Amino acid sequence: MFFSCFDFRLRSEIPLGELTPADDPDDARPIVEIRLDKLPELLTGAPPAVHGLQAANGEALLTVTGNARYLIREGREIVVDPLPGAAERNVRLFLLGSALGILVYQRGLLPLHANAIVVEGGAVAFTGQSGAGKSTLAAHFQRAGYPVLCDDVCVVGFDDAGVPLAWPGLPRLKLWEDAAHAFGHDPAALDRAVEGLEKFHVPIGRTADARPVPLRRLYTLARAEDGEGRILPLRGSEAMAAVMENSYRGLYLPTLGATAAHFRQCAMLLRHVEVFAATRAWGFDVFEREAAMLERHAAGAA
C-alpha cells in the first residue's frame, strides 16, 4: 500500500496508520521506500555524529537513543532498525518526524515547525516553540470550518516562479489530554501519540487530496507576558530570523551540508509570504477570545 506524504508517496514495510492511503494510479508523485533492516552503529567515512546524526555521500544515519536507527538515502529511502525494547509507536513517531524531516531536506524542500490551515485557497501557517499551542489552535480552526493542511510539520516547495507551496501533511493533530477534552474528544477512544505521555492523535478528517496550496502568511506564536494579545508584522532580518529559527529540525542543517541552500529558500519564501509575531494570553478560560483574534487576522490573507 502507498501512503500520501508531502510531495511524494511512501511505500512502507512498517504499517503507517497515521497516514492517508494513496493508491490512485494517476498519482505521479515519486515513491519513497521505507523498509526494515539491520544498520551499523556508525556511518563509514562520515564525520562524528552531531545531535545523533552522521551524514556523507547522500546518506544520513540518525540514532535515537533507546528507539531506533534510521538511514536516510538521497531523499528516496529510509531504512529503519528498531532497537531492542523500543515501543512501536515511538519508532513510528521518529520515523514520521525527525527521519522524514531529514529526507525532506535531502529532497530540497523547506520544512517548517508549523501547522497550516487553508483560507480561501491559500495556506496560513502558525509556528512557534513546542508548547506554543500550535495544535490546539489548529483544532480551533478545524472546528470553525477551516481545512487543516498539516500539523507540526509544514513542508514547503517552490514552483517555477518561486512561489512557495505548502503540501498536505500527516492527517492528524497531536493534542494533550486536556486539549482533547476541551474540543469534545474522548482520549480513551484515541491513539496515543507518544508512549508514556498523555498526548493523542486526533484525525482531521481530510480527504486524500494531495495538491499543494500557495503559502501566504506565517505567524510566530508566543505567550503574552503582560496578558494582552498582539499581532505585529515582522520584516527584514526579524522575518528572516523567524523563518530560520522555526525550520523543522534546523539543528541538522550543518551536518547535512544544507545551511546555504536553506538560507536561500528562506529568503525566497519571504518574497511572497507575510510574517507576523502573534502573542496571546494563556489559559483555556481566554483561549476562544485569543483564537478568535487570530482567526479574524488570518482571514485577511484571503
C-alpha positions in Angstrom: 0.0 0.0 0.0 1.1 3.6 -0.8 0.6 6.4 1.7 0.3 10.1 0.9 3.0 12.4 2.3 4.0 15.9 1.1 5.3 15.9 -2.5 5.9 12.1 -2.5 4.3 8.8 -1.6 5.6 6.3 0.9 5.7 2.5 0.3 6.4 1.0 3.7 7.1 -2.3 5.3 6.0 -0.6 8.6 2.3 -0.1 9.0 1.6 3.6 8.9 -2.0 4.1 10.1 -1.2 7.8 10.8 -1.1 8.5 7.0 -3.7 8.7 4.2 -3.7 5.8 1.7 -2.6 6.9 -1.7 -3.3 4.2 -4.3 -4.6 6.4 -7.1 -3.0 5.1 -10.3 -2.9 8.6 -11.7 -0.8 9.9 -8.7 2.5 10.8 -10.4 4.4 11.8 -7.2 7.7 9.9 -6.7 7.8 6.9 -4.3 9.9 6.8 -1.1 10.7 3.4 0.2 10.6 2.5 3.9 12.0 -0.8 4.9 13.4 -2.7 7.9 17.0 -3.9 8.1 19.9 -4.1 10.4 22.1 -0.9 10.4 25.6 -0.2 11.6 26.2 1.9 14.7 28.3 4.3 12.6 28.3 5.5 9.0 31.6 4.6 7.4 33.5 7.6 6.1 31.4 10.2 7.8 32.4 12.8 10.4 31.4 12.1 14.0 27.8 12.3 14.9 26.3 15.7 16.0 22.9 15.6 17.6 22.8 11.8 16.9 23.3 12.4 13.1 26.1 11.5 10.7 26.0 12.3 7.0 28.1 11.7 3.9 27.7 11.0 0.2 23.9 11.5 0.2 23.3 9.3 3.2 22.4 10.3 6.8 22.4 8.0 9.8 20.2 9.1 12.7 20.4 7.4 16.0 17.6 8.0 18.5 18.7 6.6 21.9 16.5 3.7 23.1 14.4 3.8 20.0 15.9 3.1 16.6 18.5 3.9 13.9 17.3 5.4 10.7 19.4 5.5 7.5 18.0 8.1 5.1 19.3 7.8 1.5 19.3 10.5 -1.2 15.7 11.6 -0.5 14.3 8.3 -1.7 14.7 5.7 1.0 14.5 5.3 4.8 15.9 2.1 6.4 14.7 1.5 10.0 16.5 -0.6 12.6 14.4 -0.6 15.8 16.5 -1.1 19.0 15.6 -3.8 21.5 12.6 -3.0 23.6 11.6 0.1 21.6 7.9 0.9 21.6 6.5 0.6 18.0 4.6 3.9 18.2 7.8 5.7 19.2 9.7 4.1 16.3 6.9 5.5 14.0 7.0 8.8 15.8 10.7 9.5 15.0 10.3 7.9 11.5 7.5 10.3 10.6 9.2 13.1 12.5 13.0 13.6 12.6 13.8 10.9 9.9 11.2 12.2 7.5 12.4 15.8 8.1 15.9 14.8 7.1 14.6 13.2 3.9 12.6 16.4 3.1 15.9 18.4 3.4 17.6 15.8 1.1 14.8 16.4 -1.4 15.4 20.1 -1.5 12.2 21.1 0.3 11.8 23.5 3.2 10.1 22.0 6.3 8.8 24.4 8.9 7.9 23.5 12.5 4.4 24.7 11.9 0.9 23.7 11.2 -1.2 25.3 8.4 -4.9 26.0 7.6 -6.5 26.8 4.3 -8.1 30.3 3.9 -9.8 30.9 0.5 -7.4 28.7 -1.4 -4.2 29.9 0.4 -2.3 28.5 3.3 -1.8 30.3 6.6 0.9 28.7 8.8 1.4 29.0 12.6 4.8 28.3 14.1 6.5 28.5 17.5 8.3 26.5 20.1 6.9 23.2 21.4 4.1 24.2 23.8 3.2 27.4 22.0 -0.3 26.0 21.2 0.0 25.3 17.5 -2.0 22.1 17.5 -4.6 23.5 19.9 -5.0 26.5 17.6 -5.4 24.2 14.6 -8.1 22.3 16.4 -9.9 25.6 16.9 -9.6 26.4 13.2 -10.9 23.0 12.2 -13.9 23.4 14.4 -14.5 26.9 12.9 -14.7 25.2 9.4 -11.2 25.9 8.1 -9.4 22.9 6.5 -6.3 21.9 8.3 -3.5 21.3 5.8 -0.9 19.9 8.2 0.1 19.8 11.9 3.6 20.1 13.5 5.5 20.0 10.1 4.6 22.2 7.2 6.7 21.2 4.1 7.1 24.0 1.6 8.2 23.6 -2.1 8.5 26.3 -4.8 7.0 26.4 -8.2 8.9 27.6 -11.3 8.1 31.2 -10.5 9.5 30.8 -6.9 6.0 30.9 -5.3 6.1 28.9 -2.0 3.6 25.9 -1.9 2.6 24.2 1.3 2.0 20.5 1.0 -0.7 18.5 2.9 1.0 16.7 5.8 0.0 14.0 8.2 -3.8 13.9 8.6 -4.0 14.2 12.3 -3.4 16.7 15.2 -1.4 15.8 18.3 -3.3 17.1 21.3 -2.6 16.9 25.0 -5.3 15.2 27.1 -6.8 18.5 28.4 -6.9 20.0 24.9 -8.5 16.8 23.5 -11.2 17.0 26.2 -11.8 20.7 25.5 -12.6 20.0 21.9 -15.0 17.2 22.7 -12.8 14.2 22.2 -12.6 11.2 24.5 -8.8 10.3 24.9 -9.8 6.7 25.7 -11.0 6.4 22.1 -7.9 8.0 20.5 -4.5 6.6 19.6 -1.7 7.7 21.9 0.9 9.7 20.0 3.9 9.0 22.3 4.4 6.1 24.6 4.2 7.2 28.2 2.8 10.7 27.5 -0.8 11.9 27.7 -0.8 13.1 24.1 -3.2 11.7 21.5 -3.8 11.6 17.7 -6.9 13.4 16.6 -7.9 12.8 13.0 -8.5 15.9 11.0 -10.9 14.3 8.5 -9.2 15.4 5.4 -9.6 13.7 2.0 -6.7 12.3 0.1 -6.3 15.5 -2.0 -2.5 15.7 -2.5 -2.3 19.1 -4.1 -0.2 21.9 -2.5 -1.6 25.3 -1.6 0.2 28.7 -2.0 1.6 29.8 1.3 0.5 33.4 2.1 1.1 34.1 5.8 3.2 32.9 8.7 2.5 33.6 12.3 5.0 33.0 15.1 3.2 32.2 18.3 4.3 33.1 21.8 2.8 33.8 25.2 2.0 37.5 26.0 3.9 38.3 29.2 1.6 41.1 30.1 -1.5 39.1 29.3 -2.5 41.2 26.3 -2.6 39.6 22.9 -1.0 41.4 19.9 -0.2 40.7 16.3 2.7 42.7 14.8 4.3 42.5 11.4 7.9 41.3 11.1 10.1 42.5 8.2 13.7 42.2 7.1 16.0 40.4 9.4 13.3 39.8 12.0 11.2 38.0 9.5 14.2 36.0 8.2 15.1 35.0 11.8 11.5 33.9 12.4 11.6 31.5 9.4 15.1 30.2 10.0 14.6 29.6 13.7 11.3 27.8 13.2 12.6 25.5 10.4 11.9 21.9 11.4 15.0 20.1 12.9 17.2 23.0 11.8 19.9 21.7 14.1 20.6 19.0 11.4 21.4 21.5 8.6 25.2 21.9 9.2 25.6 18.1 9.4 23.6 17.7 6.2 25.6 20.4 4.4 22.4 22.2 3.7 22.8 25.6 5.6 23.4 27.7 2.5 20.6 26.2 0.5 18.3 26.6 3.5 19.2 30.3 3.7 18.3 30.8 0.0 15.0 29.1 0.4 14.1 31.2 3.5 14.9 34.3 1.5 12.8 33.1 -1.4 9.9 32.4 0.9 9.9 35.9 2.3 9.4 37.4 -1.2 5.9 36.1 -1.2 4.9 35.4 2.5 3.8 37.9 5.1 5.2 37.2 8.6 3.7 38.2 11.9 4.6 37.9 15.6 1.4 36.8 17.5 1.4 36.9 21.3 -1.7 35.8 23.2 -2.9 35.5 26.7 -2.6 32.0 28.2 -5.2 29.6 29.5 -8.4 27.8 28.3 -10.5 30.4 30.0 -9.3 33.0 27.5 -8.4 30.7 24.6 -11.5 31.2 22.5 -11.1 35.0 22.7 -7.5 34.9 21.7 -8.0 32.3 19.0 -10.8 34.5 17.5 -8.4 37.4 17.3 -6.0 35.3 15.3 -8.9 34.0 13.1 -10.0 37.5 12.2 -6.5 38.5 11.3 -5.8 35.3 9.3 -9.0 35.8 7.3 -7.3 38.9 5.9 -4.9 36.7 4.0 -7.7 35.8 1.5 
